[in-house]
Every structure is written in C-alpha cells, then in structure tokens.
C-alpha cells in the first residue's frame, strides 16, 4: 500500500502488488475524503479479497460510496458483483458497456446501482469533492474514462501511461522508462489522432501526478509534462499497420 497524497482528511492510496502469477500487473486505487471512499478499477476475483483487506485498513466498507470502472476489461471489472454485494456503493461505467457487465456476474440484485456514464463524462461528488470523470475514448477502449481529483491534482489515467515489466512504483528517469511503455502504447492505442484529442483536453488541467492502472507513477508536474509531450506525437495502432492484414 502506497499513500500518494494525504492532507486534511483527503487520501489517495495505491495498491501495486495484489496481482500474482500469470495475471498482468495492475494497480488498484482508493480515494478517501472525510471518511467516504471510492475505489477505482478494483480488478478481478483473485484481487478482490486482498483489496477488501486493504480497504479495511484505511476506511470502513460501510463508507464505500462509489466504485469506478474506467472501461470493460476483466482486470478492471470482473469483481464488480462481489463489491456491490458487500456494500451499498454506486458504480459508474461507460454507457457503451452497460449491457456487457452482466456477463461478469452483475445480477439483478445489484444492476440498478451501476450508473452509465455518458460519452461527455460527468462529475462525482465524494463528500464535497467534485471528481471529474473525463472522456478518454479509444485510449484504449471505445468507451473509456479517467478520473481527475482536484484536491490531490492526480489524474487516474487508466491504461494510458501504462508500463509493463517495471520493478519500481515511481518513475525516476523518464527517458529510461520509455522502453517499458512504448510497445504497449504502439499496439493498444488505435491511432495518434485520438491521442492528440486527449492531449488538447488534458493540458487544460492542473496535474501534479499521472497514475496509470499498470506500472509506475509519474509523480511530479515535470514528469507529467514529459509523458504528455512524448505521447502527443507517438504513432500507434493503424498508423503503423502495413502488412498485418493478410489471410494466413
């Protein structure tokens, strides 16, 4: 458990070591303000019990108010039913994926507590803090959102900014870190046009940290700027496709 920010009743907690075995490494996040909690991208079934124990260390489960799903991947959403059963929390998911979440076991007892997020995003009020749910469509999911916390100035960026195979939680040297991000972003993002639309939007925010769902955190405004400047011009997805469309 890593405390990314703590001040005057506001905490931002990250768990980076709950996955194991053949699972892709994933970070789970909790935002707490004046005792009320929100979990971001809680993960799959094997992560559930560990994250529940971690939540108990920092907040009461009865004060879990929100669950946020950035998109529909199983490393984000597979434990949805379990979290909704043990709490009275409201969940938020892109309207594009509302018909898919029942396939992960979200049944008729909890489905009415899963709220659809319109493509334009929304605001979630956590005990007086207005968390901005920001569109990040196609980065990498067709219906994809990020969370901006105005108190800690953290942008929870989902798969954008992900790094694979790192053995550290904080990016120290950005140039050295690129090699852990490059292959993922070139393959999982659809095209640079989507990236540029995101960059134009995100530069309007005051961001101290970018915290991805996989890998290490960009923990200073300088590293945040380095990442945005790097991703802005990265060719990816169909920008790079040439000979892949062949009948085998």
Secondary structure by P-SEA (a helix, b strand, c coil): cccccccccbbbbbbcccccccccbbbbbbbbccccccccccccccaaaaaaaaaaaccccccccbbbbcccccccccaaaaaaaaccbbbbbccccccccccccccccccccbbbbcccbbbbbcccccccccccccccccccbbbbbccccccccccccccccccccccccccccccccaaaaacccccaaaaaaaaaaaccccccbbbcccccccccaaaaaaaaaaaccccccccccccccccc
